[in-house]
Amino acid sequence: MVELYRRRAPRYDLTSHLYWLIGYPVDRYRREGIDGLRLRPGDTVVELGCGTGHNLPLLREAVGSEGRVIGVDLTDAMLAQARHRVERAGWCNVELVHSDAAAFAWPPRVDGVVSTYALTIVPEFDAVVRRAAAALGPGKRMVVVDLKAPKGWPRWVLRAVVALVRPFGVTIGLAERHPWESMRRHFVSVEVREHYLGTTYVAIGESGSSATGRQP
Ligand SMILES: C[S@@+](CC[C@H](N)C(=O)[O-])C[C@H]1O[C@@H](n2cnc3c(N)ncnc32)[C@H](O)[C@@H]1O
């Protein structure tokens, strides 16, 4: 996976924008996910699999100059692109962490966790969701935006669609992974919204009002 994203990194922003050509409104889904976090100025937000930093401007806007944005990614070359973005913008409160999401050392205070088009490719996604839920303060939210296999589609149609997103590491095997079900296990309340013929979901999980029994 790291090798694939190392190769993709220099052109990732350009190629990911090409999805507009098939009418896939990726920026709308990013915005919907980040709005779903209900961040406030001064909050700390963690993005898992932040890639080249597409979401950083929206996250930075939501937490303001007194908040903290932490972008985590496994691929050094993707983080290098994100670092350029941060330097160009001159943000002092955006940190980039080179880490597997499964091994991330969570900070003591977290007010929001987001992952867009990344969590399904993390094999330990269930443990990642569990740790995110444990790290979040009471009443705080985790949002996952990602692709999924729509219900009832024949396997051959699914294979044709997967071919379009294969350059981003998507394989048909990933259809068996359901991070939104992990969210239902580890969060008190979860809303799952489907988009684009059921190929995309925005899942919003809210942690309970008490931290009792939560284990990192
Ligand atoms: C399709 S890109 C999405 C990037 C970004 N979230 C976006 O919406 O544009 C997937 C990203 O997940 C990262 N990734 C893959 N496995 C990971 C893992 N185990 N931990 C952290 N990041 C991972 C890749 O390096 C890549 O940057």
The ligand as a Gaussian input file, in Angstrom:
#p B3LYP/6-31G(d) Opt

LIG

0 1
 C       -7.217000       7.283000      -1.117000
 S       -6.035000       8.105000      -0.107000
 C       -7.100000       9.262000       0.724000
 C       -6.364000      10.467000       1.192000
 C       -7.247000      11.554000       1.802000
 N       -7.909000      11.105000       3.001000
 C       -8.248000      12.061000       0.806000
 O       -9.452000      12.020000       1.095000
 O       -7.835000      12.540000      -0.252000
 C       -5.706000       6.907000       1.172000
 C       -4.621000       7.339000       2.147000
 O       -4.590000       6.429000       3.240000
 C       -3.249000       6.236000       3.607000
 N       -3.142000       4.973000       4.348000
 C       -3.236000       3.712000       3.862000
 N       -3.098000       2.822000       4.854000
 C       -2.914000       3.538000       5.998000
 C       -2.718000       3.183000       7.357000
 N       -2.682000       1.907000       7.755000
 N       -2.563000       4.179000       8.247000
 C       -2.587000       5.488000       7.883000
 N       -2.774000       5.878000       6.600000
 C       -2.942000       4.914000       5.675000
 C       -2.486000       6.232000       2.293000
 O       -1.111000       6.492000       2.490000
 C       -3.206000       7.354000       1.550000
 O       -2.611000       8.602000       1.795000

